[in-house]
């Protein structure tokens, strides 16, 4: 009697960098077997079990990696801020722009004016660019609404994108992004509004997988952020934080105390912050696009993060003001060239560690049994090429939940 295993699909004809434990963990001449959208077997093609499959796919060479994960984006917004880009190049600081009604406040005005469909149409174009770069999962933050009505609108647009495209989307409520005009000079009152009204309604609607805040002198103080965190914690919503981008306020340590999924930016992080993150399992998300666009010179302390074994993720921070980036692979290159990561670390930062930063490491980020069958076959001779090439389409095949994606 035949004792065949049954799979939905079998994929072979490639080498694979599994990224298990954040390392390449190469399997040459590999095969992947998929059932119910998950990986049921992975190994050398010559060791395939006796099987029956509904479909078989010879990928004809190349390297397979987990699908890329962009764990920090602001993909939904109205208008753009190309004019501010030009002003910064003419010497106007980001802080000055913000204080004069530009920066985040400018995007808030434009986002409030646009309809659900207008926001979705523009975000779709940006999403498709990321998908063509190998992204199969991403986070989308709100934060350009800054009122219950408009934060809900943004989060609903994000959810609808996940329904329409072959990509997993995690949503984050970033209502503590900036102070809206309705609360000018009243930041504590705005935090009260977020804690007492906005967050409970967002939670009731089930629109946010996490919450985030901007902890900076031009944003919110650590004490204000902590109140926001406590409100989210009471509602059972995980937290994350924009921290130590422009100054050292101890935001990363605060985030770690609340078991934050991640602390992001981190140019001014201290050893005390790093130790707190290591102790509490908080991922460091580095955003080289913002560093590059703002022409910063203060780099994140990579050696400290390595020494304390803090997982390092990489993301686009795609946003209209400080990181108009639509290529996660470009961020991998910049993480290497600007921050001195290795290509292996950069790939780990956009797969296994990015999954941890979104709280989905149990299902995403590695090519191993039990994980979702999200993977990309690249037309390269080694996985390090993903951080080497600046632009260009390197994808041969993009697979989402075990199905070939053509869009």
Protein Blocks (a to p, Z undefined) as FASTA:
>chain_A
ZZddcdfbdcehiacdekpghiakiaehiadddeehiafbdcdfkloccdddfbdcdehi
ajdddddddfbdcfbcghjfklmmmmmmnopafklmmmnopajllmmmmmmmpcfklmmm
mmmmmmmmmmmnopabdcddehinopaklmmmmmmmmmmmmmmpccddddddfkblbccf
klgoilmlmmmmmmmmmmmmmmmnopafbdcddddfklccfklmmmmmmmmmmnopacdd
dehklbcehlmmmmmmnopabdehjlmpcfklmmmmmmnopacdddfklmmmnopabdcd
fklmmmnopacdddekiafkloccfbfklmmmmmmmmnopafklmmmmmmmmmmmmnopm
mmgoiacehiacdddddddfbfklmmmpggjjfbfbdceehiacfZZ
